[in-house]
């Protein structure tokens, strides 16, 4: 099974580029390498990182991007897990 971990944060005012760089660095430092990793940005200095893993949905051993320093973000990080669903014919 493939599971996708999503990590999303909103930067504190004026710190969007710094949060983007920080998230990219953290994704590169994960204890294991994911099958795939992508980083996105959106208005309001939001940053999204999605990593894909060959693992089960509830696998407790999947490495996650940590919480950034509280001064770097405007609110708590949001995290979600999704599992792959086969396409219907």
N, C-alpha and C positions, 0 to 999 in steps of 0.2 A: 504494500500500500504506500501511497505517497501522501505526505501531510505537508501543508504549507503553514509556516508561522509568519504572522504579520505583526509588525511593530510600527506604531505610528505615534509621533510626537509633534507638538507645536512649540516652536522656539519662542523664547522671551523676545520682547521688542528689539529689533535690530540685530538679532543673533542667528538669523536663518542660515546663512552660509556656514557659520561656525557649527551649528547643529548638524547640518548636512555632512560636513567633513568628519565630525565626531562619529556619526552613525556609520559612515563608510569605513572608518578605521575600526570600529567595534565589530562590524560584520566580517572584516578581514582577520580578526583575532579570535574568532570562535574556536572552541576547543576541538571541534571536528569541522571538516569542510562539508557544506551542504551540496546536494546535487546541483543546485542552481541558487543564485542570489541576485536580486535586483533592488535598486534604490530609486525612489521617485521623490519629487517635490511638488508642492501645490501652493496656491495662494495662501496668504496668512502664515507664511513661513512654516508650513507643515512638511514633515519628512516621513516617508513610508519605506520600510525595508521588508521585503518578502523573501524568505528562504524556503527551499523545498528539500524535503528529507525522505529517504527510503526508511520509513518507520511507521509505527502505529499511531493513531490519534492521541492515545493516552501515554505514549512513551515518555517516562519521566527523565530520561537521559539526554533529551535534545538540548543543545546549548542555545541560550537565548541572549539577545542583546540586552545589556543591563540598563538600569535607570541612569540617565545622565545627571550631572550635578543639578540640583534644584534651581540654581540661578540661570541655567542654560535653557530651561523650558518654562512655558507659561502655564502648564497644567500637567497632571500625571500622564504618563505614557499609557497608550491603549494597546492591548495585545489580543490577538485572536488566533485560533487554530482552525484550519479547514482540512478536510480529507478529500481526496480525489473521488469523484463519482463517475462511473463509466458512462460514456455517451450512449444515448438511446438511438436505435436505428430509425 
